[in-house]
Amino acid sequence: MKIYYAHSIRWQHQEWEWTALEVLSYLQWLGHEVLSEEIWTTHAALTDEEIYARDTAMIRDCDMVLANVTNTSLWVWYELWYAEALGKKIICFYQSNLVDRVSAMISGNPKFKVYAINAIDQIKPVLSS
């Protein structure tokens, strides 16, 4: 499956939060193609316009958007809105002990499947939901 993985980039990740690379590695281990891999593994100097074009193209090409919504991110919100407008399958997850960080605009959207999880391996069953 082609997955676009969305995760807050500019948030200062704390030791209690899984990093994007941990989730990316797990998704690849499961056999999925993660279209947004280059966001997490390379640090190309791109203009804002190039970032927008790259990311929206990947969302158009994906089968599903998987988003870590543990921390609020305007860019992740935009990616979710864009994917919703395209009719993409959208699955969001957050670390269950951090529920107070999740926006009601995400958890309350009936088109999003939103899950509280305690461990990265709990992502596997939600991918097929």
MODELLER restraints for C-alpha pairs under 7 A, 6 or more apart:
rsr = mdl.restraints
at = mdl.atoms
rsr.add(forms.Gaussian(group=physical.xy_distance, feature=features.Distance(at['CA:1:A'], at['CA:32:A']), mean=5.16, stdev=0.5))
rsr.add(forms.Gaussian(group=physical.xy_distance, feature=features.Distance(at['CA:1:A'], at['CA:33:A']), mean=6.07, stdev=0.5))
rsr.add(forms.Gaussian(group=physical.xy_distance, feature=features.Distance(at['CA:1:A'], at['CA:63:A']), mean=6.43, stdev=0.5))
rsr.add(forms.Gaussian(group=physical.xy_distance, feature=features.Distance(at['CA:2:A'], at['CA:32:A']), mean=6.23, stdev=0.5))
rsr.add(forms.Gaussian(group=physical.xy_distance, feature=features.Distance(at['CA:2:A'], at['CA:33:A']), mean=4.87, stdev=0.5))
rsr.add(forms.Gaussian(group=physical.xy_distance, feature=features.Distance(at['CA:2:A'], at['CA:34:A']), mean=5.92, stdev=0.5))
rsr.add(forms.Gaussian(group=physical.xy_distance, feature=features.Distance(at['CA:2:A'], at['CA:35:A']), mean=6.47, stdev=0.5))
rsr.add(forms.Gaussian(group=physical.xy_distance, feature=features.Distance(at['CA:2:A'], at['CA:62:A']), mean=5.00, stdev=0.5))
rsr.add(forms.Gaussian(group=physical.xy_distance, feature=features.Distance(at['CA:2:A'], at['CA:63:A']), mean=5.17, stdev=0.5))
rsr.add(forms.Gaussian(group=physical.xy_distance, feature=features.Distance(at['CA:2:A'], at['CA:64:A']), mean=6.68, stdev=0.5))
rsr.add(forms.Gaussian(group=physical.xy_distance, feature=features.Distance(at['CA:3:A'], at['CA:32:A']), mean=6.94, stdev=0.5))
rsr.add(forms.Gaussian(group=physical.xy_distance, feature=features.Distance(at['CA:3:A'], at['CA:33:A']), mean=6.14, stdev=0.5))
rsr.add(forms.Gaussian(group=physical.xy_distance, feature=features.Distance(at['CA:3:A'], at['CA:34:A']), mean=4.86, stdev=0.5))
rsr.add(forms.Gaussian(group=physical.xy_distance, feature=features.Distance(at['CA:3:A'], at['CA:35:A']), mean=5.96, stdev=0.5))
rsr.add(forms.Gaussian(group=physical.xy_distance, feature=features.Distance(at['CA:3:A'], at['CA:62:A']), mean=5.47, stdev=0.5))
rsr.add(forms.Gaussian(group=physical.xy_distance, feature=features.Distance(at['CA:3:A'], at['CA:63:A']), mean=6.00, stdev=0.5))
rsr.add(forms.Gaussian(group=physical.xy_distance, feature=features.Distance(at['CA:3:A'], at['CA:64:A']), mean=5.11, stdev=0.5))
rsr.add(forms.Gaussian(group=physical.xy_distance, feature=features.Distance(at['CA:3:A'], at['CA:65:A']), mean=5.71, stdev=0.5))
rsr.add(forms.Gaussian(group=physical.xy_distance, feature=features.Distance(at['CA:3:A'], at['CA:66:A']), mean=6.72, stdev=0.5))
rsr.add(forms.Gaussian(group=physical.xy_distance, feature=features.Distance(at['CA:4:A'], at['CA:34:A']), mean=5.85, stdev=0.5))
rsr.add(forms.Gaussian(group=physical.xy_distance, feature=features.Distance(at['CA:4:A'], at['CA:35:A']), mean=5.35, stdev=0.5))
rsr.add(forms.Gaussian(group=physical.xy_distance, feature=features.Distance(at['CA:4:A'], at['CA:36:A']), mean=5.41, stdev=0.5))
rsr.add(forms.Gaussian(group=physical.xy_distance, feature=features.Distance(at['CA:4:A'], at['CA:58:A']), mean=6.73, stdev=0.5))
rsr.add(forms.Gaussian(group=physical.xy_distance, feature=features.Distance(at['CA:4:A'], at['CA:59:A']), mean=6.11, stdev=0.5))
rsr.add(forms.Gaussian(group=physical.xy_distance, feature=features.Distance(at['CA:4:A'], at['CA:62:A']), mean=5.93, stdev=0.5))
rsr.add(forms.Gaussian(group=physical.xy_distance, feature=features.Distance(at['CA:4:A'], at['CA:64:A']), mean=6.36, stdev=0.5))
rsr.add(forms.Gaussian(group=physical.xy_distance, feature=features.Distance(at['CA:4:A'], at['CA:65:A']), mean=4.78, stdev=0.5))
rsr.add(forms.Gaussian(group=physical.xy_distance, feature=features.Distance(at['CA:4:A'], at['CA:66:A']), mean=6.21, stdev=0.5))
rsr.add(forms.Gaussian(group=physical.xy_distance, feature=features.Distance(at['CA:5:A'], at['CA:34:A']), mean=6.74, stdev=0.5))
rsr.add(forms.Gaussian(group=physical.xy_distance, feature=features.Distance(at['CA:5:A'], at['CA:36:A']), mean=5.94, stdev=0.5))
rsr.add(forms.Gaussian(group=physical.xy_distance, feature=features.Distance(at['CA:5:A'], at['CA:65:A']), mean=5.94, stdev=0.5))
rsr.add(forms.Gaussian(group=physical.xy_distance, feature=features.Distance(at['CA:5:A'], at['CA:66:A']), mean=4.93, stdev=0.5))
rsr.add(forms.Gaussian(group=physical.xy_distance, feature=features.Distance(at['CA:5:A'], at['CA:67:A']), mean=5.71, stdev=0.5))
rsr.add(forms.Gaussian(group=physical.xy_distance, feature=features.Distance(at['CA:6:A'], at['CA:66:A']), mean=6.20, stdev=0.5))
rsr.add(forms.Gaussian(group=physical.xy_distance, feature=features.Distance(at['CA:6:A'], at['CA:67:A']), mean=4.48, stdev=0.5))
rsr.add(forms.Gaussian(group=physical.xy_distance, feature=features.Distance(at['CA:6:A'], at['CA:68:A']), mean=6.28, stdev=0.5))
rsr.add(forms.Gaussian(group=physical.xy_distance, feature=features.Distance(at['CA:6:A'], at['CA:76:A']), mean=5.98, stdev=0.5))
rsr.add(forms.Gaussian(group=physical.xy_distance, feature=features.Distance(at['CA:7:A'], at['CA:20:A']), mean=6.50, stdev=0.5))
rsr.add(forms.Gaussian(group=physical.xy_distance, feature=features.Distance(at['CA:7:A'], at['CA:67:A']), mean=5.89, stdev=0.5))
rsr.add(forms.Gaussian(group=physical.xy_distance, feature=features.Distance(at['CA:7:A'], at['CA:68:A']), mean=5.13, stdev=0.5))
rsr.add(forms.Gaussian(group=physical.xy_distance, feature=features.Distance(at['CA:7:A'], at['CA:69:A']), mean=6.98, stdev=0.5))
rsr.add(forms.Gaussian(group=physical.xy_distance, feature=features.Distance(at['CA:7:A'], at['CA:76:A']), mean=6.43, stdev=0.5))
rsr.add(forms.Gaussian(group=physical.xy_distance, feature=features.Distance(at['CA:8:A'], at['CA:71:A']), mean=6.76, stdev=0.5))
rsr.add(forms.Gaussian(group=physical.xy_distance, feature=features.Distance(at['CA:8:A'], at['CA:73:A']), mean=5.56, stdev=0.5))
rsr.add(forms.Gaussian(group=physical.xy_distance, feature=features.Distance(at['CA:8:A'], at['CA:76:A']), mean=6.51, stdev=0.5))
rsr.add(forms.Gaussian(group=physical.xy_distance, feature=features.Distance(at['CA:13:A'], at['CA:19:A']), mean=6.98, stdev=0.5))
rsr.add(forms.Gaussian(group=physical.xy_distance, feature=features.Distance(at['CA:20:A'], at['CA:40:A']), mean=6.81, stdev=0.5))
rsr.add(forms.Gaussian(group=physical.xy_distance, feature=features.Distance(at['CA:21:A'], at['CA:40:A']), mean=6.45, stdev=0.5))
rsr.add(forms.Gaussian(group=physical.xy_distance, feature=features.Distance(at['CA:23:A'], at['CA:120:A']), mean=6.94, stdev=0.5))
rsr.add(forms.Gaussian(group=physical.xy_distance, feature=features.Distance(at['CA:28:A'], at['CA:34:A']), mean=6.96, stdev=0.5))
rsr.add(forms.Gaussian(group=physical.xy_distance, feature=features.Distance(at['CA:35:A'], at['CA:58:A']), mean=6.11, stdev=0.5))
rsr.add(forms.Gaussian(group=physical.xy_distance, feature=features.Distance(at['CA:36:A'], at['CA:58:A']), mean=6.90, stdev=0.5))
rsr.add(forms.Gaussian(group=physical.xy_distance, feature=features.Distance(at['CA:59:A'], at['CA:83:A']), mean=6.39, stdev=0.5))
rsr.add(forms.Gaussian(group=physical.xy_distance, feature=features.Distance(at['CA:63:A'], at['CA:88:A']), mean=6.76, stdev=0.5))
rsr.add(forms.Gaussian(group=physical.xy_distance, feature=features.Distance(at['CA:63:A'], at['CA:89:A']), mean=6.98, stdev=0.5))
rsr.add(forms.Gaussian(group=physical.xy_distance, feature=features.Distance(at['CA:64:A'], at['CA:88:A']), mean=5.84, stdev=0.5))
rsr.add(forms.Gaussian(group=physical.xy_distance, feature=features.Distance(at['CA:64:A'], at['CA:89:A']), mean=4.81, stdev=0.5))
rsr.add(forms.Gaussian(group=physical.xy_distance, feature=features.Distance(at['CA:64:A'], at['CA:90:A']), mean=5.88, stdev=0.5))
rsr.add(forms.Gaussian(group=physical.xy_distance, feature=features.Distance(at['CA:65:A'], at['CA:89:A']), mean=6.29, stdev=0.5))
rsr.add(forms.Gaussian(group=physical.xy_distance, feature=features.Distance(at['CA:65:A'], at['CA:90:A']), mean=4.88, stdev=0.5))
rsr.add(forms.Gaussian(group=physical.xy_distance, feature=features.Distance(at['CA:65:A'], at['CA:91:A']), mean=6.28, stdev=0.5))
rsr.add(forms.Gaussian(group=physical.xy_distance, feature=features.Distance(at['CA:66:A'], at['CA:90:A']), mean=6.08, stdev=0.5))
rsr.add(forms.Gaussian(group=physical.xy_distance, feature=features.Distance(at['CA:66:A'], at['CA:91:A']), mean=4.95, stdev=0.5))
rsr.add(forms.Gaussian(group=physical.xy_distance, feature=features.Distance(at['CA:66:A'], at['CA:92:A']), mean=5.71, stdev=0.5))
rsr.add(forms.Gaussian(group=physical.xy_distance, feature=features.Distance(at['CA:67:A'], at['CA:91:A']), mean=6.38, stdev=0.5))
rsr.add(forms.Gaussian(group=physical.xy_distance, feature=features.Distance(at['CA:67:A'], at['CA:92:A']), mean=4.66, stdev=0.5))
rsr.add(forms.Gaussian(group=physical.xy_distance, feature=features.Distance(at['CA:67:A'], at['CA:93:A']), mean=6.33, stdev=0.5))
rsr.add(forms.Gaussian(group=physical.xy_distance, feature=features.Distance(at['CA:68:A'], at['CA:92:A']), mean=5.85, stdev=0.5))
rsr.add(forms.Gaussian(group=physical.xy_distance, feature=features.Distance(at['CA:68:A'], at['CA:93:A']), mean=5.16, stdev=0.5))
rsr.add(forms.Gaussian(group=physical.xy_distance, feature=features.Distance(at['CA:68:A'], at['CA:94:A']), mean=5.72, stdev=0.5))
rsr.add(forms.Gaussian(group=physical.xy_distance, feature=features.Distance(at['CA:69:A'], at['CA:92:A']), mean=6.29, stdev=0.5))
rsr.add(forms.Gaussian(group=physical.xy_distance, feature=features.Distance(at['CA:69:A'], at['CA:93:A']), mean=5.97, stdev=0.5))
rsr.add(forms.Gaussian(group=physical.xy_distance, feature=features.Distance(at['CA:69:A'], at['CA:94:A']), mean=5.39, stdev=0.5))
rsr.add(forms.Gaussian(group=physical.xy_distance, feature=features.Distance(at['CA:69:A'], at['CA:102:A']), mean=6.20, stdev=0.5))
rsr.add(forms.Gaussian(group=physical.xy_distance, feature=features.Distance(at['CA:70:A'], at['CA:94:A']), mean=4.43, stdev=0.5))
rsr.add(forms.Gaussian(group=physical.xy_distance, feature=features.Distance(at['CA:70:A'], at['CA:95:A']), mean=6.05, stdev=0.5))
rsr.add(forms.Gaussian(group=physical.xy_distance, feature=features.Distance(at['CA:70:A'], at['CA:98:A']), mean=6.61, stdev=0.5))
rsr.add(forms.Gaussian(group=physical.xy_distance, feature=features.Distance(at['CA:70:A'], at['CA:101:A']), mean=5.88, stdev=0.5))
rsr.add(forms.Gaussian(group=physical.xy_distance, feature=features.Distance(at['CA:70:A'], at['CA:102:A']), mean=5.74, stdev=0.5))
rsr.add(forms.Gaussian(group=physical.xy_distance, feature=features.Distance(at['CA:71:A'], at['CA:101:A']), mean=5.70, stdev=0.5))
rsr.add(forms.Gaussian(group=physical.xy_distance, feature=features.Distance(at['CA:71:A'], at['CA:102:A']), mean=6.58, stdev=0.5))
rsr.add(forms.Gaussian(group=physical.xy_distance, feature=features.Distance(at['CA:72:A'], at['CA:101:A']), mean=6.77, stdev=0.5))
rsr.add(forms.Gaussian(group=physical.xy_distance, feature=features.Distance(at['CA:72:A'], at['CA:102:A']), mean=6.75, stdev=0.5))
rsr.add(forms.Gaussian(group=physical.xy_distance, feature=features.Distance(at['CA:72:A'], at['CA:103:A']), mean=6.97, stdev=0.5))
rsr.add(forms.Gaussian(group=physical.xy_distance, feature=features.Distance(at['CA:90:A'], at['CA:112:A']), mean=5.39, stdev=0.5))
rsr.add(forms.Gaussian(group=physical.xy_distance, feature=features.Distance(at['CA:90:A'], at['CA:113:A']), mean=6.44, stdev=0.5))
rsr.add(forms.Gaussian(group=physical.xy_distance, feature=features.Distance(at['CA:91:A'], at['CA:112:A']), mean=5.89, stdev=0.5))
rsr.add(forms.Gaussian(group=physical.xy_distance, feature=features.Distance(at['CA:91:A'], at['CA:113:A']), mean=4.82, stdev=0.5))
rsr.add(forms.Gaussian(group=physical.xy_distance, feature=features.Distance(at['CA:91:A'], at['CA:114:A']), mean=5.98, stdev=0.5))
rsr.add(forms.Gaussian(group=physical.xy_distance, feature=features.Distance(at['CA:92:A'], at['CA:112:A']), mean=6.85, stdev=0.5))
rsr.add(forms.Gaussian(group=physical.xy_distance, feature=features.Distance(at['CA:92:A'], at['CA:113:A']), mean=6.04, stdev=0.5))
rsr.add(forms.Gaussian(group=physical.xy_distance, feature=features.Distance(at['CA:92:A'], at['CA:114:A']), mean=4.65, stdev=0.5))
rsr.add(forms.Gaussian(group=physical.xy_distance, feature=features.Distance(at['CA:92:A'], at['CA:115:A']), mean=6.30, stdev=0.5))
rsr.add(forms.Gaussian(group=physical.xy_distance, feature=features.Distance(at['CA:93:A'], at['CA:114:A']), mean=5.50, stdev=0.5))
rsr.add(forms.Gaussian(group=physical.xy_distance, feature=features.Distance(at['CA:93:A'], at['CA:115:A']), mean=4.68, stdev=0.5))
rsr.add(forms.Gaussian(group=physical.xy_distance, feature=features.Distance(at['CA:93:A'], at['CA:116:A']), mean=5.75, stdev=0.5))
rsr.add(forms.Gaussian(group=physical.xy_distance, feature=features.Distance(at['CA:93:A'], at['CA:117:A']), mean=6.80, stdev=0.5))
rsr.add(forms.Gaussian(group=physical.xy_distance, feature=features.Distance(at['CA:94:A'], at['CA:115:A']), mean=6.50, stdev=0.5))
rsr.add(forms.Gaussian(group=physical.xy_distance, feature=features.Distance(at['CA:94:A'], at['CA:116:A']), mean=5.19, stdev=0.5))
rsr.add(forms.Gaussian(group=physical.xy_distance, feature=features.Distance(at['CA:94:A'], at['CA:117:A']), mean=6.24, stdev=0.5))
rsr.add(forms.Gaussian(group=physical.xy_distance, feature=features.Distance(at['CA:95:A'], at['CA:116:A']), mean=5.72, stdev=0.5))
rsr.add(forms.Gaussian(group=physical.xy_distance, feature=features.Distance(at['CA:95:A'], at['CA:117:A']), mean=5.25, stdev=0.5))
rsr.add(forms.Gaussian(group=physical.xy_distance, feature=features.Distance(at['CA:95:A'], at['CA:118:A']), mean=5.78, stdev=0.5))
rsr.add(forms.Gaussian(group=physical.xy_distance, feature=features.Distance(at['CA:96:A'], at['CA:116:A']), mean=4.58, stdev=0.5))
rsr.add(forms.Gaussian(group=physical.xy_distance, feature=features.Distance(at['CA:96:A'], at['CA:117:A']), mean=5.23, stdev=0.5))
rsr.add(forms.Gaussian(group=physical.xy_distance, feature=features.Distance(at['CA:96:A'], at['CA:118:A']), mean=5.75, stdev=0.5))
rsr.add(forms.Gaussian(group=physical.xy_distance, feature=features.Distance(at['CA:107:A'], at['CA:114:A']), mean=6.11, stdev=0.5))
